[in-house]
């Protein structure tokens, strides 16, 4: 049985307006040795039918329909079904240039690696951040990623993941949380490889039709679980090649961990479910003192109101924090 070089996984949910645009951009690739997996995550519009129609047009396309379970479960199903040596993700409302796969696949050398490129918003000419064309080995990965804020590019797209590595370590997107799954998957993969090649091209276009998920807040339990997992994985990333930094905990807090902890606090008054005063107090009391101490030492907000809220948390003035939080419901 023939296995393609790359499996392109596209999770699909209620995107009938944009889906053809996305699929057509993938089928137009100059690199042709790929399969396209369309994972219909229980769409209730015409998206599922559009997927089925495309199967008739190109034998590289496979479609899987499932009950709605979220984008992580859809991507995980794609990983379960993928036959390719390498895995690539595309969101169903985004598009890619004709050389999206070619420009990354051209740098495949070993299994034990990640290939990463840049992306940009549709209405902007510049890439998200400045990158170099560079190949990094072991501790060089850690230093470059931190120095150049590469973890900003935490989305699964614009990357080639080796399917052998994914299978060997049973890597999947955590579907028990709604925030940070992409970052956790990326860092877990990085913690399994020793080589990263960065390709400074912007072949992936984010159309921003779905709105920012980062502006939505979930339950404290969900946000806290994300914080704990993300912090653990980032610390592993920072230390797996030895003592790259004198204080890896400080570096972790400066790179995603601090913002993720802050979300746990903000979710008490920003989540959709309204919490009572006593419920908010219970959650604040449940935060370990060790995390409060790290928050005090390493989280450095710039805005005055953020500094005030930090002061209240660090000094365990939870009653005042809850009152003040009611006036801080917007960014």
C-alpha positions as CSV (number, residue, x, y, z in Angstrom):
1,X,0.0,0.0,0.0
2,X,1.4,3.4,-1.0
3,X,2.0,5.9,1.8
4,X,2.3,9.6,0.8
5,X,5.2,11.8,2.0
6,X,2.9,14.2,3.8
7,X,-0.6,14.0,5.4
8,X,-2.4,17.3,5.5
9,X,-5.0,17.3,8.3
10,X,-7.8,19.9,8.1
11,X,-10.4,19.9,11.0
12,X,-13.7,21.1,9.6
13,X,-16.6,22.6,11.6
14,X,-19.3,24.9,10.1
15,X,-17.1,26.7,7.6
16,X,-19.2,26.3,4.4
17,X,-18.3,29.9,3.4
18,X,-14.6,29.3,3.5
19,X,-14.0,25.6,3.1
20,X,-13.6,25.5,-0.7
21,X,-11.2,28.3,-0.7
22,X,-9.0,26.4,1.8
23,X,-9.2,23.1,0.0
24,X,-8.5,24.6,-3.4
25,X,-5.3,26.3,-2.0
26,X,-4.1,22.9,-0.7
27,X,-4.9,21.1,-4.0
28,X,-2.9,23.7,-5.9
29,X,0.4,22.7,-4.3
30,X,3.5,22.4,-6.5
31,X,4.5,19.5,-4.1
32,X,2.0,16.7,-5.0
33,X,3.0,13.7,-2.8
34,X,0.4,14.3,-0.1
35,X,-2.9,13.1,1.1
36,X,-5.6,15.5,2.4
37,X,-7.6,14.4,5.4
38,X,-10.8,16.4,5.9
39,X,-12.2,15.8,9.4
40,X,-15.8,16.9,9.6
41,X,-16.3,17.5,13.3
42,X,-20.1,17.2,13.4
43,X,-20.8,20.3,11.2
44,X,-24.5,21.3,11.0
45,X,-24.1,23.4,7.9
46,X,-23.1,22.2,4.4
47,X,-19.5,21.7,5.3
48,X,-19.8,17.9,5.4
49,X,-21.4,17.7,2.0
50,X,-18.6,20.0,0.6
51,X,-16.0,17.5,1.9
52,X,-17.8,14.6,0.3
53,X,-18.0,16.4,-3.1
54,X,-14.2,17.0,-3.0
55,X,-13.5,13.3,-2.6
56,X,-15.0,12.7,-6.0
57,X,-12.6,15.3,-7.5
58,X,-9.3,14.1,-6.2
59,X,-8.2,10.6,-5.0
60,X,-5.7,12.1,-2.6
61,X,-8.6,13.3,-0.4
62,X,-10.1,11.2,2.4
63,X,-13.1,12.4,4.5
64,X,-14.0,11.4,8.0
65,X,-17.3,12.4,9.7
66,X,-17.5,12.4,13.5
67,X,-19.7,13.8,16.3
68,X,-18.7,17.2,17.4
69,X,-15.9,17.1,20.0
70,X,-13.8,20.1,19.3
71,X,-10.8,20.9,17.2
72,X,-8.4,18.8,19.3
73,X,-10.5,15.7,18.9
74,X,-10.7,16.3,15.2
75,X,-7.0,16.7,14.8
76,X,-6.4,13.6,16.9
77,X,-8.7,11.6,14.6
78,X,-6.6,12.9,11.7
79,X,-3.5,11.7,13.4
80,X,-5.0,8.3,13.9
81,X,-5.9,8.0,10.2
82,X,-2.8,9.6,8.7
83,X,-0.7,7.4,6.4
84,X,2.0,10.0,5.6
85,X,5.6,10.1,6.8
86,X,5.1,13.7,7.9
87,X,2.1,15.6,9.3
88,X,1.0,19.1,8.3
89,X,-2.0,21.0,9.6
90,X,-4.2,23.6,8.0
91,X,-7.2,25.3,9.5
92,X,-10.3,25.1,7.4
93,X,-10.9,28.9,7.1
94,X,-7.2,29.7,6.2
95,X,-5.3,29.4,2.9
96,X,-1.8,28.4,1.9
97,X,0.5,29.5,-1.0
98,X,1.2,27.0,-3.8
99,X,4.7,26.4,-2.3
100,X,3.5,25.8,1.3
101,X,4.4,22.1,1.3
102,X,7.4,22.4,-1.0
103,X,9.2,25.0,1.0
104,X,9.1,23.0,4.1
105,X,9.5,19.5,2.6
106,X,12.6,20.7,0.9
107,X,14.3,20.7,4.3
108,X,13.5,17.2,5.4
109,X,16.7,15.4,6.4
110,X,16.0,13.2,9.4
111,X,13.0,11.8,11.3
112,X,14.2,13.4,14.6
113,X,13.3,16.9,13.7
114,X,10.7,19.7,13.4
115,X,10.4,21.9,10.3
116,X,8.9,25.3,11.1
117,X,8.0,28.2,8.9
118,X,6.3,31.6,9.5
119,X,2.8,32.8,8.8
120,X,1.0,36.1,8.5
121,X,-2.5,37.6,8.7
122,X,-4.2,38.0,5.4
123,X,-4.3,41.8,5.6
124,X,-0.7,42.2,6.6
125,X,2.4,42.0,4.5
126,X,4.8,41.1,7.3
127,X,5.2,37.7,9.0
128,X,4.1,37.4,12.6
129,X,7.7,37.6,13.9
130,X,11.1,37.8,12.4
131,X,12.9,34.5,11.9
132,X,16.1,33.3,10.3
133,X,16.8,30.5,7.9
134,X,18.6,28.3,10.4
135,X,19.0,24.7,11.6
136,X,19.2,24.3,15.4
137,X,20.6,21.4,17.4
138,X,19.7,20.5,21.0
139,X,20.3,23.4,23.4
140,X,20.5,25.8,20.3
141,X,16.8,25.1,19.9
142,X,16.0,26.3,23.4
143,X,18.2,29.4,23.2
144,X,16.8,30.5,19.8
145,X,13.2,29.8,20.6
146,X,13.4,31.9,23.8
147,X,15.5,34.7,22.4
148,X,13.3,35.1,19.3
149,X,9.9,34.4,21.0
150,X,9.3,31.5,18.6
151,X,6.7,30.0,21.0
152,X,4.5,32.8,19.7
153,X,4.1,30.6,16.6
154,X,2.4,27.9,18.7
155,X,-0.3,27.0,16.2
156,X,0.1,23.6,14.6
157,X,0.1,25.0,11.1
158,X,3.3,26.1,9.2
159,X,5.1,23.1,10.6
160,X,6.0,19.6,9.5
161,X,5.9,17.0,12.3
162,X,7.4,13.5,11.8
163,X,4.6,10.9,12.0
164,X,7.1,8.3,13.3
165,X,7.9,10.5,16.3
166,X,4.2,11.2,16.9
167,X,3.5,7.5,16.9
168,X,6.5,6.5,19.0
169,X,5.6,8.9,21.8
170,X,1.8,8.7,21.4
171,X,1.6,12.4,20.9
172,X,-1.9,13.9,20.8
173,X,-3.7,17.2,21.3
174,X,-5.0,17.3,24.9
175,X,-8.8,17.4,24.5
176,X,-9.6,17.8,28.2
177,X,-8.9,21.6,28.0
178,X,-10.0,24.3,25.6
179,X,-7.0,26.6,25.8
180,X,-3.3,26.0,25.1
181,X,-3.8,22.7,23.3
182,X,-1.7,23.8,20.3
183,X,1.2,25.0,22.5
184,X,1.2,21.9,24.6
185,X,1.3,19.6,21.5
186,X,4.1,21.7,20.0
187,X,6.2,21.7,23.1
188,X,5.6,18.0,23.7
189,X,6.8,17.3,20.2
190,X,9.9,19.5,20.7
191,X,10.6,17.6,23.9
192,X,11.0,14.4,21.7
193,X,13.3,15.8,19.0
194,X,16.8,17.2,18.8
195,X,16.8,19.1,15.6
196,X,14.7,22.0,14.3
197,X,15.0,23.7,10.9
198,X,13.4,27.1,10.6
199,X,12.4,28.3,7.1
200,X,11.8,32.0,6.8
201,X,8.9,32.1,4.5
202,X,5.3,33.2,5.0
203,X,3.3,30.6,3.0
204,X,0.4,30.4,5.4
205,X,-2.3,33.0,5.6
206,X,-4.6,33.4,8.6
207,X,-7.9,34.9,7.6
208,X,-9.1,35.6,11.1
209,X,-12.7,34.5,10.4
210,X,-13.2,32.7,13.7
211,X,-12.4,35.4,16.1
212,X,-9.8,35.1,18.9
213,X,-10.2,32.1,21.1
214,X,-7.8,33.7,23.6
215,X,-10.5,36.2,24.4
216,X,-12.8,33.5,25.7
217,X,-12.5,32.2,29.2
218,X,-13.3,28.8,30.6
219,X,-13.9,27.3,34.0
220,X,-11.2,27.7,36.7
221,X,-10.6,23.9,36.6
222,X,-10.0,24.0,32.9
223,X,-7.8,27.1,32.9
224,X,-5.8,25.7,35.9
225,X,-5.2,22.4,34.2
226,X,-3.9,24.2,31.2
227,X,-1.5,26.2,33.4
228,X,-0.2,23.2,35.1
229,X,0.4,21.1,32.0
230,X,1.9,24.1,30.0
231,X,4.3,25.0,32.9
232,X,5.5,21.5,33.2
233,X,6.1,21.0,29.5
234,X,7.9,24.4,29.1
235,X,10.2,23.6,32.1
236,X,11.0,20.2,30.5
237,X,11.8,22.1,27.2
238,X,14.1,24.5,29.0
239,X,16.0,21.9,30.9
240,X,16.1,18.7,28.7
241,X,19.5,19.6,27.3
242,X,21.1,20.7,30.6
243,X,21.3,24.0,32.4
244,X,20.8,26.4,29.5
245,X,19.5,29.1,31.9
246,X,20.4,29.8,35.5
247,X,16.7,30.2,36.5
248,X,14.5,28.2,34.1
249,X,11.4,28.9,36.2
250,X,11.8,32.6,35.6
251,X,12.2,32.0,31.9
252,X,9.1,29.8,31.9
253,X,7.1,32.5,33.6
254,X,8.3,35.1,31.0
255,X,7.3,32.7,28.2
256,X,3.6,31.8,28.3
257,X,3.4,30.5,31.9
258,X,2.8,33.9,33.5
259,X,0.0,34.8,31.0
260,X,-1.6,31.4,31.5
261,X,-1.6,31.7,35.3
262,X,-3.1,35.2,34.9
263,X,-5.9,33.7,32.8
264,X,-6.7,31.5,35.8
265,X,-7.3,34.6,37.9
266,X,-9.2,36.5,35.2
267,X,-11.5,33.6,34.4
268,X,-13.1,34.0,37.8
269,X,-14.9,37.1,36.5
270,X,-14.7,36.7,32.8
271,X,-16.0,33.2,32.1
272,X,-19.5,32.8,30.8
273,X,-20.8,31.1,34.0
274,X,-21.3,33.7,36.7
275,X,-19.6,32.6,39.9
276,X,-20.7,33.6,43.4
277,X,-18.5,35.5,45.8
278,X,-17.9,32.3,47.8
279,X,-17.0,30.3,44.7
280,X,-14.4,32.8,43.6
281,X,-13.0,32.8,47.1
282,X,-12.8,29.0,47.1
283,X,-10.8,28.9,43.9
284,X,-8.4,31.6,45.0
285,X,-7.8,29.8,48.3
286,X,-7.0,26.6,46.4
287,X,-4.0,28.1,44.6
288,X,-0.8,26.7,46.1
289,X,1.4,29.2,47.9
290,X,4.4,28.1,45.8
291,X,2.5,29.3,42.6
292,X,1.6,32.6,44.3
293,X,5.3,33.1,45.2
294,X,6.4,32.5,41.6
295,X,3.6,34.9,40.5
296,X,5.0,37.5,42.8
297,X,8.6,37.0,41.7
298,X,8.3,36.5,37.9
299,X,5.0,38.0,36.7
300,X,5.7,41.7,35.8
301,X,2.6,43.4,34.3
302,X,3.0,46.8,32.7
303,X,-0.5,48.2,33.2
304,X,-1.2,49.9,36.5
305,X,-4.5,48.0,37.1
306,X,-2.6,44.7,36.5
307,X,0.0,45.7,39.1
308,X,-2.8,46.5,41.6
309,X,-4.5,43.2,41.0
310,X,-1.2,41.4,41.4
311,X,-0.6,43.2,44.7
312,X,-3.9,42.0,46.0
313,X,-3.2,38.4,45.0
314,X,0.3,38.3,46.4
315,X,-0.8,39.7,49.7
316,X,-3.8,37.3,49.8
317,X,-6.3,40.1,49.8
318,X,-8.7,37.9,48.0
319,X,-11.9,39.7,49.1
320,X,-10.6,43.0,47.6
321,X,-9.4,41.2,44.5
322,X,-12.8,39.8,43.9
323,X,-14.4,43.2,44.2
324,X,-11.7,44.9,42.0
325,X,-12.1,42.1,39.4
326,X,-15.6,43.2,38.7
327,X,-14.2,46.4,37.3
328,X,-11.6,44.6,35.2
329,X,-13.8,42.5,32.9
330,X,-12.4,43.9,29.7
331,X,-8.8,43.9,28.4
